[in-house]
Amino acid sequence: MTVAERAVAWVALLLVLTACGAATETPATGEGLAREIGCLSCHTDTSTQLAPTLHGLAGTEVRLEDGSTVVADSEYIRRSIADPGAQIVEGYRPAMPRFDLTAEEIDRLVEYVEGLGS
């Protein structure tokens, strides 16, 4: 994604958040951050054609598009957030954008996903 495309995406996201009455300051929770940057627009309570659900993901075995499998441990979740094209889940295309997140923000998102249970 080019710098211009990223800027347009951020402006669009901020407009949507403002229209929905969401806060534009950095949220304190992983769920708030996931909601703010748009994760929950695609990763819903159930898997869809757009994205797999995050509910019950942690600790499960995930089949990747290359036929291999990986356990969805904290490192897999972290890598999937930081580099979403690195390991694509079977049945999905690489559509998730890369976000400019701090290590702390990624940690909050990982903790949130791990807490979603089954």
PDB file as gemmi writes it, atoms N, CA and C in Angstrom:
CRYST1    1.000    1.000    1.000  90.00  90.00  90.00 P 1                      
ATOM      1  N   MET A   1       0.860  -1.172   0.000  1.00  0.00           N  
ATOM      2  CA  MET A   1       0.000   0.000   0.000  1.00  0.00           C  
ATOM      3  C   MET A   1       0.900   1.227   0.000  1.00  0.00           C  
ATOM      4  N   THR A   2       0.625   2.124  -0.914  1.00  0.00           N  
ATOM      5  CA  THR A   2       1.434   3.332  -1.006  1.00  0.00           C  
ATOM      6  C   THR A   2       1.088   4.290   0.127  1.00  0.00           C  
ATOM      7  N   VAL A   3       1.925   5.279   0.312  1.00  0.00           N  
ATOM      8  CA  VAL A   3       1.683   6.288   1.342  1.00  0.00           C  
ATOM      9  C   VAL A   3       0.377   7.014   1.066  1.00  0.00           C  
ATOM     10  N   ALA A   4       0.120   7.346  -0.182  1.00  0.00           N  
ATOM     11  CA  ALA A   4      -1.120   8.041  -0.547  1.00  0.00           C  
ATOM     12  C   ALA A   4      -2.336   7.169  -0.267  1.00  0.00           C  
ATOM     13  N   GLU A   5      -2.253   5.883  -0.618  1.00  0.00           N  
ATOM     14  CA  GLU A   5      -3.368   4.968  -0.362  1.00  0.00           C  
ATOM     15  C   GLU A   5      -3.607   4.816   1.138  1.00  0.00           C  
ATOM     16  N   ARG A   6      -2.521   4.743   1.904  1.00  0.00           N  
ATOM     17  CA  ARG A   6      -2.649   4.625   3.358  1.00  0.00           C  
ATOM     18  C   ARG A   6      -3.307   5.875   3.935  1.00  0.00           C  
ATOM     19  N   ALA A   7      -2.924   7.041   3.447  1.00  0.00           N  
ATOM     20  CA  ALA A   7      -3.510   8.296   3.922  1.00  0.00           C  
ATOM     21  C   ALA A   7      -4.998   8.346   3.613  1.00  0.00           C  
ATOM     22  N   VAL A   8      -5.375   7.933   2.416  1.00  0.00           N  
ATOM     23  CA  VAL A   8      -6.796   7.912   2.048  1.00  0.00           C  
ATOM     24  C   VAL A   8      -7.552   6.938   2.941  1.00  0.00           C  
ATOM     25  N   ALA A   9      -6.966   5.774   3.203  1.00  0.00           N  
ATOM     26  CA  ALA A   9      -7.623   4.784   4.061  1.00  0.00           C  
ATOM     27  C   ALA A   9      -7.826   5.328   5.472  1.00  0.00           C  
ATOM     28  N   TRP A  10      -6.831   6.007   6.008  1.00  0.00           N  
ATOM     29  CA  TRP A  10      -6.948   6.579   7.355  1.00  0.00           C  
ATOM     30  C   TRP A  10      -8.007   7.670   7.401  1.00  0.00           C  
ATOM     31  N   VAL A  11      -8.038   8.517   6.394  1.00  0.00           N  
ATOM     32  CA  VAL A  11      -9.048   9.571   6.356  1.00  0.00           C  
ATOM     33  C   VAL A  11     -10.440   8.949   6.290  1.00  0.00           C  
ATOM     34  N   ALA A  12     -10.609   7.945   5.451  1.00  0.00           N  
ATOM     35  CA  ALA A  12     -11.905   7.270   5.345  1.00  0.00           C  
ATOM     36  C   ALA A  12     -12.291   6.641   6.676  1.00  0.00           C  
ATOM     37  N   LEU A  13     -11.339   5.989   7.332  1.00  0.00           N  
ATOM     38  CA  LEU A  13     -11.609   5.366   8.624  1.00  0.00           C  
ATOM     39  C   LEU A  13     -11.995   6.416   9.658  1.00  0.00           C  
ATOM     40  N   LEU A  14     -11.276   7.511   9.704  1.00  0.00           N  
ATOM     41  CA  LEU A  14     -11.605   8.572  10.660  1.00  0.00           C  
ATOM     42  C   LEU A  14     -12.986   9.155  10.396  1.00  0.00           C  
ATOM     43  N   LEU A  15     -13.355   9.306   9.131  1.00  0.00           N  
ATOM     44  CA  LEU A  15     -14.692   9.804   8.804  1.00  0.00           C  
ATOM     45  C   LEU A  15     -15.770   8.842   9.271  1.00  0.00           C  
ATOM     46  N   VAL A  16     -15.543   7.551   9.065  1.00  0.00           N  
ATOM     47  CA  VAL A  16     -16.508   6.548   9.517  1.00  0.00           C  
ATOM     48  C   VAL A  16     -16.615   6.561  11.039  1.00  0.00           C  
ATOM     49  N   LEU A  17     -15.480   6.606  11.715  1.00  0.00           N  
ATOM     50  CA  LEU A  17     -15.490   6.617  13.175  1.00  0.00           C  
ATOM     51  C   LEU A  17     -16.180   7.863  13.715  1.00  0.00           C  
ATOM     52  N   THR A  18     -15.922   8.986  13.112  1.00  0.00           N  
ATOM     53  CA  THR A  18     -16.555  10.228  13.538  1.00  0.00           C  
ATOM     54  C   THR A  18     -18.058  10.155  13.315  1.00  0.00           C  
ATOM     55  N   ALA A  19     -18.465   9.626  12.177  1.00  0.00           N  
ATOM     56  CA  ALA A  19     -19.891   9.507  11.863  1.00  0.00           C  
ATOM     57  C   ALA A  19     -20.593   8.564  12.832  1.00  0.00           C  
ATOM     58  N   CYS A  20     -19.867   7.567  13.307  1.00  0.00           N  
ATOM     59  CA  CYS A  20     -20.451   6.601  14.241  1.00  0.00           C  
ATOM     60  C   CYS A  20     -20.357   7.080  15.686  1.00  0.00           C  
ATOM     61  N   GLY A  21     -19.732   8.212  15.903  1.00  0.00           N  
ATOM     62  CA  GLY A  21     -19.609   8.749  17.251  1.00  0.00           C  
ATOM     63  C   GLY A  21     -18.491   8.116  18.050  1.00  0.00           C  
ATOM     64  N   ALA A  22     -17.570   7.426  17.387  1.00  0.00           N  
ATOM     65  CA  ALA A  22     -16.469   6.779  18.090  1.00  0.00           C  
ATOM     66  C   ALA A  22     -15.422   7.812  18.482  1.00  0.00           C  
ATOM     67  N   ALA A  23     -14.713   7.524  19.540  1.00  0.00           N  
ATOM     68  CA  ALA A  23     -13.627   8.402  19.988  1.00  0.00           C  
ATOM     69  C   ALA A  23     -12.476   8.294  19.002  1.00  0.00           C  
ATOM     70  N   THR A  24     -11.778   9.391  18.798  1.00  0.00           N  
ATOM     71  CA  THR A  24     -10.629   9.354  17.895  1.00  0.00           C  
ATOM     72  C   THR A  24      -9.317   9.276  18.660  1.00  0.00           C  
ATOM     73  N   GLU A  25      -9.369   9.264  19.979  1.00  0.00           N  
ATOM     74  CA  GLU A  25      -8.132   9.102  20.736  1.00  0.00           C  
ATOM     75  C   GLU A  25      -7.843   7.613  20.891  1.00  0.00           C  
ATOM     76  N   THR A  26      -6.600   7.272  21.158  1.00  0.00           N  
ATOM     77  CA  THR A  26      -6.209   5.878  21.256  1.00  0.00           C  
ATOM     78  C   THR A  26      -6.938   5.204  22.408  1.00  0.00           C  
ATOM     79  N   PRO A  27      -7.650   4.137  22.133  1.00  0.00           N  
ATOM     80  CA  PRO A  27      -8.399   3.439  23.180  1.00  0.00           C  
ATOM     81  C   PRO A  27      -7.462   2.680  24.119  1.00  0.00           C  
ATOM     82  N   ALA A  28      -7.924   2.480  25.338  1.00  0.00           N  
ATOM     83  CA  ALA A  28      -7.099   1.822  26.349  1.00  0.00           C  
ATOM     84  C   ALA A  28      -7.120   0.304  26.209  1.00  0.00           C  
ATOM     85  N   THR A  29      -8.143  -0.262  25.605  1.00  0.00           N  
ATOM     86  CA  THR A  29      -8.264  -1.708  25.531  1.00  0.00           C  
ATOM     87  C   THR A  29      -7.955  -2.229  24.138  1.00  0.00           C  
ATOM     88  N   GLY A  30      -7.616  -3.503  24.073  1.00  0.00           N  
ATOM     89  CA  GLY A  30      -7.395  -4.140  22.782  1.00  0.00           C  
ATOM     90  C   GLY A  30      -8.663  -4.153  21.958  1.00  0.00           C  
ATOM     91  N   GLU A  31      -9.791  -4.384  22.603  1.00  0.00           N  
ATOM     92  CA  GLU A  31     -11.059  -4.378  21.874  1.00  0.00           C  
ATOM     93  C   GLU A  31     -11.337  -2.989  21.301  1.00  0.00           C  
ATOM     94  N   GLY A  32     -11.095  -1.953  22.095  1.00  0.00           N  
ATOM     95  CA  GLY A  32     -11.300  -0.595  21.613  1.00  0.00           C  
ATOM     96  C   GLY A  32     -10.409  -0.275  20.433  1.00  0.00           C  
ATOM     97  N   LEU A  33      -9.163  -0.718  20.493  1.00  0.00           N  
ATOM     98  CA  LEU A  33      -8.236  -0.499  19.390  1.00  0.00           C  
ATOM     99  C   LEU A  33      -8.697  -1.276  18.157  1.00  0.00           C  
ATOM    100  N   ALA A  34      -9.102  -2.528  18.350  1.00  0.00           N  
ATOM    101  CA  ALA A  34      -9.584  -3.343  17.228  1.00  0.00           C  
ATOM    102  C   ALA A  34     -10.791  -2.691  16.568  1.00  0.00           C  
ATOM    103  N   ARG A  35     -11.657  -2.128  17.378  1.00  0.00           N  
ATOM    104  CA  ARG A  35     -12.841  -1.447  16.854  1.00  0.00           C  
ATOM    105  C   ARG A  35     -12.422  -0.167  16.109  1.00  0.00           C  
ATOM    106  N   GLU A  36     -11.502   0.588  16.708  1.00  0.00           N  
ATOM    107  CA  GLU A  36     -11.087   1.866  16.130  1.00  0.00           C  
ATOM    108  C   GLU A  36     -10.401   1.718  14.778  1.00  0.00           C  
ATOM    109  N   ILE A  37      -9.516   0.754  14.644  1.00  0.00           N  
ATOM    110  CA  ILE A  37      -8.784   0.641  13.382  1.00  0.00           C  
ATOM    111  C   ILE A  37      -9.524  -0.215  12.353  1.00  0.00           C  
ATOM    112  N   GLY A  38     -10.656  -0.770  12.737  1.00  0.00           N  
ATOM    113  CA  GLY A  38     -11.503  -1.452  11.764  1.00  0.00           C  
ATOM    114  C   GLY A  38     -11.414  -2.956  11.731  1.00  0.00           C  
ATOM    115  N   CYS A  39     -10.667  -3.573  12.632  1.00  0.00           N  
ATOM    116  CA  CYS A  39     -10.538  -5.036  12.634  1.00  0.00           C  
ATOM    117  C   CYS A  39     -11.905  -5.720  12.697  1.00  0.00           C  
ATOM    118  N   LEU A  40     -12.783  -5.173  13.537  1.00  0.00           N  
ATOM    119  CA  LEU A  40     -14.063  -5.826  13.795  1.00  0.00           C  
ATOM    120  C   LEU A  40     -15.071  -5.607  12.681  1.00  0.00           C  
ATOM    121  N   SER A  41     -14.696  -4.826  11.679  1.00  0.00           N  
ATOM    122  CA  SER A  41     -15.557  -4.682  10.506  1.00  0.00           C  
ATOM    123  C   SER A  41     -15.500  -5.943   9.649  1.00  0.00           C  
ATOM    124  N   CYS A  42     -14.361  -6.595   9.639  1.00  0.00           N  
ATOM    125  CA  CYS A  42     -14.181  -7.818   8.840  1.00  0.00           C  
ATOM    126  C   CYS A  42     -14.167  -9.075   9.698  1.00  0.00           C  
ATOM    127  N   HIS A  43     -13.472  -9.018  10.827  1.00  0.00           N  
ATOM    128  CA  HIS A  43     -13.382 -10.164  11.742  1.00  0.00           C  
ATOM    129  C   HIS A  43     -14.553 -10.082  12.710  1.00  0.00           C  
ATOM    130  N   THR A  44     -15.660 -10.711  12.331  1.00  0.00           N  
ATOM    131  CA  THR A  44     -16.891 -10.654  13.116  1.00  0.00           C  
ATOM    132  C   THR A  44     -16.995 -11.864  14.041  1.00  0.00           C  
ATOM    133  N   ASP A  45     -18.150 -12.028  14.677  1.00  0.00           N  
ATOM    134  CA  ASP A  45     -18.360 -13.144  15.607  1.00  0.00           C  
ATOM    135  C   ASP A  45     -18.271 -14.503  14.929  1.00  0.00           C  
ATOM    136  N   THR A  46     -18.530 -14.548  13.632  1.00  0.00           N  
ATOM    137  CA  THR A  46     -18.431 -15.790  12.870  1.00  0.00           C  
ATOM    138  C   THR A  46     -17.583 -15.538  11.629  1.00  0.00           C  
ATOM    139  N   SER A  47     -17.004 -16.590  11.108  1.00  0.00           N  
ATOM    140  CA  SER A  47     -16.210 -16.462   9.889  1.00  0.00           C  
ATOM    141  C   SER A  47     -17.128 -16.108   8.726  1.00  0.00           C  
ATOM    142  N   THR A  48     -16.636 -15.255   7.840  1.00  0.00           N  
ATOM    143  CA  THR A  48     -17.375 -14.865   6.647  1.00  0.00           C  
ATOM    144  C   THR A  48     -16.478 -15.094   5.441  1.00  0.00           C  
ATOM    145  N   GLN A  49     -16.973 -14.792   4.259  1.00  0.00           N  
ATOM    146  CA  GLN A  49     -16.145 -14.923   3.057  1.00  0.00           C  
ATOM    147  C   GLN A  49     -15.004 -13.917   3.066  1.00  0.00           C  
ATOM    148  N   LEU A  50     -15.184 -12.840   3.806  1.00  0.00           N  
ATOM    149  CA  LEU A  50     -14.177 -11.780   3.848  1.00  0.00           C  
ATOM    150  C   LEU A  50     -13.018 -12.102   4.791  1.00  0.00           C  
ATOM    151  N   ALA A  51     -13.332 -12.643   5.987  1.00  0.00           N  
ATOM    152  CA  ALA A  51     -12.285 -12.881   6.985  1.00  0.00           C  
ATOM    153  C   ALA A  51     -12.732 -13.937   7.990  1.00  0.00           C  
ATOM    154  N   PRO A  52     -11.776 -14.683   8.534  1.00  0.00           N  
ATOM    155  CA  PRO A  52     -12.117 -15.651   9.579  1.00  0.00           C  
ATOM    156  C   PRO A  52     -12.419 -14.931  10.892  1.00  0.00           C  
ATOM    157  N   THR A  53     -13.224 -15.561  11.726  1.00  0.00           N  
ATOM    158  CA  THR A  53     -13.499 -14.991  13.035  1.00  0.00           C  
ATOM    159  C   THR A  53     -12.254 -15.081  13.910  1.00  0.00           C  
ATOM    160  N   LEU A  54     -12.185 -14.196  14.887  1.00  0.00           N  
ATOM    161  CA  LEU A  54     -11.094 -14.236  15.867  1.00  0.00           C  
ATOM    162  C   LEU A  54     -11.539 -14.963  17.128  1.00  0.00           C  
ATOM    163  N   HIS A  55     -12.847 -15.199  17.254  1.00  0.00           N  
ATOM    164  CA  HIS A  55     -13.397 -15.871  18.431  1.00  0.00           C  
ATOM    165  C   HIS A  55     -12.967 -17.338  18.433  1.00  0.00           C  
ATOM    166  N   GLY A  56     -12.320 -17.740  19.505  1.00  0.00           N  
ATOM    167  CA  GLY A  56     -11.866 -19.116  19.625  1.00  0.00           C  
ATOM    168  C   GLY A  56     -10.618 -19.432  18.827  1.00  0.00           C  
ATOM    169  N   LEU A  57      -9.984 -18.433  18.252  1.00  0.00           N  
ATOM    170  CA  LEU A  57      -8.797 -18.652  17.427  1.00  0.00           C  
ATOM    171  C   LEU A  57      -7.589 -19.103  18.240  1.00  0.00           C  
ATOM    172  N   ALA A  58      -7.324 -18.421  19.341  1.00  0.00           N  
ATOM    173  CA  ALA A  58      -6.106 -18.674  20.118  1.00  0.00           C  
ATOM    174  C   ALA A  58      -5.994 -20.134  20.535  1.00  0.00           C  
ATOM    175  N   GLY A  59      -4.841 -20.709  20.235  1.00  0.00           N  
ATOM    176  CA  GLY A  59      -4.550 -22.084  20.626  1.00  0.00           C  
ATOM    177  C   GLY A  59      -5.028 -23.132  19.642  1.00  0.00           C  
ATOM    178  N   THR A  60      -5.729 -22.738  18.608  1.00  0.00           N  
ATOM    179  CA  THR A  60      -6.226 -23.708  17.633  1.00  0.00           C  
ATOM    180  C   THR A  60      -5.220 -23.905  16.515  1.00  0.00           C  
ATOM    181  N   GLU A  61      -5.430 -24.960  15.747  1.00  0.00           N  
ATOM    182  CA  GLU A  61      -4.597 -25.224  14.588  1.00  0.00           C  
ATOM    183  C   GLU A  61      -5.250 -24.550  13.381  1.00  0.00           C  
ATOM    184  N   VAL A  62      -4.461 -23.784  12.639  1.00  0.00           N  
ATOM    185  CA  VAL A  62      -4.957 -23.036  11.490  1.00  0.00           C  
ATOM    186  C   VAL A  62      -4.325 -23.605  10.222  1.00  0.00           C  
ATOM    187  N   ARG A  63      -5.162 -23.927   9.236  1.00  0.00           N  
ATOM    188  CA  ARG A  63      -4.647 -24.411   7.954  1.00  0.00           C  
ATOM    189  C   ARG A  63      -4.405 -23.198   7.053  1.00  0.00           C  
ATOM    190  N   LEU A  64      -3.215 -23.153   6.482  1.00  0.00           N  
ATOM    191  CA  LEU A  64      -2.817 -22.035   5.633  1.00  0.00           C  
ATOM    192  C   LEU A  64      -3.008 -22.380   4.158  1.00  0.00           C  
ATOM    193  N   GLU A  65      -2.997 -21.343   3.324  1.00  0.00           N  
ATOM    194  CA  GLU A  65      -3.248 -21.533   1.892  1.00  0.00           C  
ATOM    195  C   GLU A  65      -2.237 -22.454   1.227  1.00  0.00           C  
ATOM    196  N   ASP A  66      -1.036 -22.576   1.780  1.00  0.00           N  
ATOM    197  CA  ASP A  66      -0.023 -23.456   1.189  1.00  0.00           C  
ATOM    198  C   ASP A  66      -0.171 -24.907   1.644  1.00  0.00           C  
ATOM    199  N   GLY A  67      -1.228 -25.193   2.439  1.00  0.00           N  
ATOM    200  CA  GLY A  67      -1.494 -26.552   2.905  1.00  0.00           C  
ATOM    201  C   GLY A  67      -0.879 -26.873   4.246  1.00  0.00           C  
ATOM    202  N   SER A  68       0.006 -26.031   4.732  1.00  0.00           N  
ATOM    203  CA  SER A  68       0.621 -26.267   6.043  1.00  0.00           C  
ATOM    204  C   SER A  68      -0.337 -25.828   7.145  1.00  0.00           C  
ATOM    205  N   THR A  69       0.000 -26.187   8.354  1.00  0.00           N  
ATOM    206  CA  THR A  69      -0.793 -25.766   9.504  1.00  0.00           C  
ATOM    207  C   THR A  69       0.117 -25.091  10.516  1.00  0.00           C  
ATOM    208  N   VAL A  70      -0.481 -24.256  11.335  1.00  0.00           N  
ATOM    209  CA  VAL A  70       0.244 -23.547  12.375  1.00  0.00           C  
ATOM    210  C   VAL A  70      -0.687 -23.400  13.563  1.00  0.00           C  
ATOM    211  N   VAL A  71      -0.122 -23.434  14.760  1.00  0.00           N  
ATOM    212  CA  VAL A  71      -0.918 -23.203  15.966  1.00  0.00           C  
ATOM    213  C   VAL A  71      -1.045 -21.696  16.155  1.00  0.00           C  
ATOM    214  N   ALA A  72      -2.248 -21.243  16.407  1.00  0.00           N  
ATOM    215  CA  ALA A  72      -2.509 -19.811  16.596  1.00  0.00           C  
ATOM    216  C   ALA A  72      -2.111 -19.392  18.008  1.00  0.00           C  
ATOM    217  N   ASP A  73      -0.797 -19.394  18.250  1.00  0.00           N  
ATOM    218  CA  ASP A  73      -0.279 -18.944  19.537  1.00  0.00           C  
ATOM    219  C   ASP A  73      -0.048 -17.434  19.465  1.00  0.00           C  
ATOM    220  N   SER A  74       0.475 -16.851  20.516  1.00  0.00           N  
ATOM    221  CA  SER A  74       0.640 -15.402  20.548  1.00  0.00           C  
ATOM    222  C   SER A  74       1.572 -14.909  19.438  1.00  0.00           C  
ATOM    223  N   GLU A  75       2.584 -15.686  19.090  1.00  0.00           N  
ATOM    224  CA  GLU A  75       3.509 -15.267  18.030  1.00  0.00           C  
ATOM    225  C   GLU A  75       2.826 -15.275  16.665  1.00  0.00           C  
ATOM    226  N   TYR A  76       1.993 -16.278  16.402  1.00  0.00           N  
ATOM    227  CA  TYR A  76       1.249 -16.324  15.133  1.00  0.00           C  
ATOM    228  C   TYR A  76       0.298 -15.131  15.043  1.00  0.00           C  
ATOM    229  N   ILE A  77      -0.412 -14.857  16.125  1.00  0.00           N  
ATOM    230  CA  ILE A  77      -1.358 -13.742  16.132  1.00  0.00           C  
ATOM    231  C   ILE A  77      -0.602 -12.430  15.925  1.00  0.00           C  
ATOM    232  N   ARG A  78       0.500 -12.259  16.624  1.00  0.00           N  
ATOM    233  CA  ARG A  78       1.328 -11.047  16.500  1.00  0.00           C  
ATOM    234  C   ARG A  78       1.816 -10.877  15.053  1.00  0.00           C  
ATOM    235  N   ARG A  79       2.338 -11.949  14.469  1.00  0.00           N  
ATOM    236  CA  ARG A  79       2.842 -11.901  13.097  1.00  0.00           C  
ATOM    237  C   ARG A  79       1.702 -11.587  12.120  1.00  0.00           C  
ATOM    238  N   SER A  80       0.539 -12.154  12.355  1.00  0.00           N  
ATOM    239  CA  SER A  80      -0.603 -11.919  11.469  1.00  0.00           C  
ATOM    240  C   SER A  80      -1.056 -10.467  11.503  1.00  0.00           C  
ATOM    241  N   ILE A  81      -0.901  -9.822  12.642  1.00  0.00           N  
ATOM    242  CA  ILE A  81      -1.254  -8.404  12.766  1.00  0.00           C  
ATOM    243  C   ILE A  81      -0.175  -7.539  12.118  1.00  0.00           C  
ATOM    244  N   ALA A  82       1.076  -7.826  12.432  1.00  0.00           N  
ATOM    245  CA  ALA A  82       2.194  -7.005  11.952  1.00  0.00           C  
ATOM    246  C   ALA A  82       2.467  -7.191  10.459  1.00  0.00           C  
ATOM    247  N   ASP A  83       2.287  -8.411   9.967  1.00  0.00           N  
ATOM    248  CA  ASP A  83       2.565  -8.719   8.561  1.00  0.00           C  
ATOM    249  C   ASP A  83       1.445  -9.613   8.033  1.00  0.00           C  
ATOM    250  N   PRO A  84       0.281  -9.026   7.757  1.00  0.00           N  
ATOM    251  CA  PRO A  84      -0.904  -9.819   7.428  1.00  0.00           C  
ATOM    252  C   PRO A  84      -0.777 -10.702   6.190  1.00  0.00           C  
ATOM    253  N   GLY A  85       0.166 -10.442   5.318  1.00  0.00           N  
ATOM    254  CA  GLY A  85       0.338 -11.272   4.133  1.00  0.00           C  
ATOM    255  C   GLY A  85       1.296 -12.429   4.320  1.00  0.00           C  
ATOM    256  N   ALA A  86       1.894 -12.559   5.490  1.00  0.00           N  
ATOM    257  CA  ALA A  86       2.918 -13.586   5.717  1.00  0.00           C  
ATOM    258  C   ALA A  86       2.352 -14.999   5.684  1.00  0.00           C  
ATOM    259  N   GLN A  87       1.220 -15.220   6.310  1.00  0.00           N  
ATOM    260  CA  GLN A  87       0.615 -16.553   6.367  1.00  0.00           C  
ATOM    261  C   GLN A  87      -0.894 -16.391   6.167  1.00  0.00           C  
ATOM    262  N   ILE A  88      -1.357 -16.692   4.981  1.00  0.00           N  
ATOM    263  CA  ILE A  88      -2.763 -16.509   4.648  1.00  0.00           C  
ATOM    264  C   ILE A  88      -3.540 -17.773   5.009  1.00  0.00           C  
ATOM    265  N   VAL A  89      -4.663 -17.582   5.699  1.00  0.00           N  
ATOM    266  CA  VAL A  89      -5.522 -18.698   6.087  1.00  0.00           C  
ATOM    267  C   VAL A  89      -6.159 -19.293   4.833  1.00  0.00           C  
ATOM    268  N   GLU A  90      -6.189 -20.625   4.770  1.00  0.00           N  
ATOM    269  CA  GLU A  90      -6.779 -21.323   3.629  1.00  0.00           C  
ATOM    270  C   GLU A  90      -8.212 -20.835   3.394  1.00  0.00           C  
ATOM    271  N   GLY A  91      -8.530 -20.579   2.136  1.00  0.00           N  
ATOM    272  CA  GLY A  91      -9.869 -20.141   1.776  1.00  0.00           C  
ATOM    273  C   GLY A  91     -10.050 -18.634   1.757  1.00  0.00           C  
ATOM    274  N   TYR A  92      -8.993 -17.904   2.106  1.00  0.00           N  
ATOM    275  CA  TYR A  92      -9.057 -16.437   2.122  1.00  0.00           C  
ATOM    276  C   TYR A  92      -7.987 -15.874   1.208  1.00  0.00           C  
ATOM    277  N   ARG A  93      -8.228 -14.661   0.762  1.00  0.00           N  
ATOM    278  CA  ARG A  93      -7.223 -13.973  -0.047  1.00  0.00           C  
ATOM    279  C   ARG A  93      -6.525 -12.943   0.844  1.00  0.00           C  
ATOM    280  N   PRO A  94      -5.346 -12.516   0.480  1.00  0.00           N  
ATOM    281  CA  PRO A  94      -4.613 -11.543   1.298  1.00  0.00           C  
ATOM    282  C   PRO A  94      -5.222 -10.143   1.180  1.00  0.00           C  
ATOM    283  N   ALA A  95      -6.266  -9.880   1.933  1.00  0.00           N  
ATOM    284  CA  ALA A  95      -6.989  -8.612   1.842  1.00  0.00           C  
ATOM    285  C   ALA A  95      -6.754  -7.690   3.034  1.00  0.00           C  
ATOM    286  N   MET A  96      -6.213  -8.222   4.115  1.00  0.00           N  
ATOM    287  CA  MET A  96      -6.037  -7.412   5.319  1.00  0.00           C  
ATOM    288  C   MET A  96      -4.936  -6.380   5.110  1.00  0.00           C  
ATOM    289  N   PRO A  97      -5.236  -5.109   5.398  1.00  0.00           N  
ATOM    290  CA  PRO A  97      -4.208  -4.076   5.245  1.00  0.00           C  
ATOM    291  C   PRO A  97      -3.175  -4.155   6.360  1.00  0.00           C  
ATOM    292  N   ARG A  98      -2.032  -3.585   6.107  1.00  0.00           N  
ATOM    293  CA  ARG A  98      -0.981  -3.483   7.116  1.00  0.00           C  
ATOM    294  C   ARG A  98      -1.179  -2.153   7.843  1.00  0.00           C  
ATOM    295  N   PHE A  99      -1.165  -2.191   9.163  1.00  0.00           N  
ATOM    296  CA  PHE A  99      -1.352  -0.995   9.968  1.00  0.00           C  
ATOM    297  C   PHE A  99      -0.033  -0.588  10.605  1.00  0.00           C  
ATOM    298  N   ASP A 100       0.149   0.697  10.793  1.00  0.00           N  
ATOM    299  CA  ASP A 100       1.343   1.228  11.439  1.00  0.00           C  
ATOM    300  C   ASP A 100       1.061   1.261  12.946  1.00  0.00           C  
ATOM    301  N   LEU A 101       1.337   0.153  13.617  1.00  0.00           N  
ATOM    302  CA  LEU A 101       1.034   0.011  15.041  1.00  0.00           C  
ATOM    303  C   LEU A 101       2.315  -0.072  15.854  1.00  0.00           C  
ATOM    304  N   THR A 102       2.238   0.401  17.074  1.00  0.00           N  
ATOM    305  CA  THR A 102       3.365   0.258  17.989  1.00  0.00           C  
ATOM    306  C   THR A 102       3.384  -1.159  18.548  1.00  0.00           C  
ATOM    307  N   ALA A 103       4.494  -1.550  19.132  1.00  0.00           N  
ATOM    308  CA  ALA A 103       4.589  -2.867  19.771  1.00  0.00           C  
ATOM    309  C   ALA A 103       3.543  -2.989  20.874  1.00  0.00           C  
ATOM    310  N   GLU A 104       3.312  -1.917  21.606  1.00  0.00           N  
ATOM    311  CA  GLU A 104       2.313  -1.927  22.676  1.00  0.00           C  
ATOM    312  C   GLU A 104       0.907  -2.143  22.113  1.00  0.00           C  
ATOM    313  N   GLU A 105       0.600  -1.498  21.012  1.00  0.00           N  
ATOM    314  CA  GLU A 105      -0.719  -1.676  20.397  1.00  0.00           C  
ATOM    315  C   GLU A 105      -0.905  -3.108  19.904  1.00  0.00           C  
ATOM    316  N   ILE A 106       0.136  -3.671  19.306  1.00  0.00           N  
ATOM    317  CA  ILE A 106       0.058  -5.062  18.848  1.00  0.00           C  
ATOM    318  C   ILE A 106      -0.129  -5.982  20.045  1.00  0.00           C  
ATOM    319  N   ASP A 107       0.586  -5.738  21.131  1.00  0.00           N  
ATOM    320  CA  ASP A 107       0.416  -6.548  22.340  1.00  0.00           C  
ATOM    321  C   ASP A 107      -1.018  -6.496  22.849  1.00  0.00           C  
ATOM    322  N   ARG A 108      -1.623  -5.304  22.826  1.00  0.00           N  
ATOM    323  CA  ARG A 108      -3.018  -5.164  23.274  1.00  0.00           C  
ATOM    324  C   ARG A 108      -3.965  -5.943  22.369  1.00  0.00           C  
ATOM    325  N   LEU A 109      -3.715  -5.908  21.073  1.00  0.00           N  
ATOM    326  CA  LEU A 109      -4.549  -6.670  20.146  1.00  0.00           C  
ATOM    327  C   LEU A 109      -4.379  -8.173  20.343  1.00  0.00           C  
ATOM    328  N   VAL A 110      -3.149  -8.616  20.553  1.00  0.00           N  
ATOM    329  CA  VAL A 110      -2.895 -10.041  20.806  1.00  0.00           C  
ATOM    330  C   VAL A 110      -3.629 -10.486  22.067  1.00  0.00           C  
ATOM    331  N   GLU A 111      -3.525  -9.711  23.121  1.00  0.00           N  
ATOM    332  CA  GLU A 111      -4.229 -10.059  24.366  1.00  0.00           C  
ATOM    333  C   GLU A 111      -5.728 -10.104  24.153  1.00  0.00           C  
ATOM    334  N   TYR A 112      -6.247  -9.186  23.376  1.00  0.00           N  
ATOM    335  CA  TYR A 112      -7.681  -9.177  23.080  1.00  0.00           C  
ATOM    336  C   TYR A 112      -8.092 -10.449  22.351  1.00  0.00           C  
ATOM    337  N   VAL A 113      -7.360 -10.810  21.302  1.00  0.00           N  
ATOM    338  CA  VAL A 113      -7.691 -12.017  20.523  1.00  0.00           C  
ATOM    339  C   VAL A 113      -7.584 -13.255  21.409  1.00  0.00           C  
ATOM    340  N   GLU A 114      -6.542 -13.321  22.226  1.00  0.00           N  
ATOM    341  CA  GLU A 114      -6.374 -14.486  23.106  1.00  0.00           C  
ATOM    342  C   GLU A 114      -7.506 -14.586  24.120  1.00  0.00           C  
ATOM    343  N   GLY A 115      -8.085 -13.467  24.479  1.00  0.00           N  
ATOM    344  CA  GLY A 115      -9.171 -13.455  25.456  1.00  0.00           C  
ATOM    345  C   GLY A 115     -10.540 -13.752  24.884  1.00  0.00           C  
ATOM    346  N   LEU A 116     -10.640 -13.897  23.570  1.00  0.00           N  
ATOM    347  CA  LEU A 116     -11.955 -14.116  22.961  1.00  0.00           C  
ATOM    348  C   LEU A 116     -12.495 -15.524  23.182  1.00  0.00           C  
ATOM    349  N   GLY A 117     -11.631 -16.447  23.565  1.00  0.00           N  
ATOM    350  CA  GLY A 117     -12.096 -17.799  23.870  1.00  0.00           C  
ATOM    351  C   GLY A 117     -12.820 -18.438  22.706  1.00  0.00           C  
ATOM    352  N   SER A 118     -13.668 -19.401  23.036  1.00  0.00           N  
ATOM    353  CA  SER A 118     -14.373 -20.128  21.974  1.00  0.00           C  
ATOM    354  C   SER A 118     -15.807 -19.703  21.856  1.00  0.00           C  
TER     355      SER A 118                                                      
END                                                                             
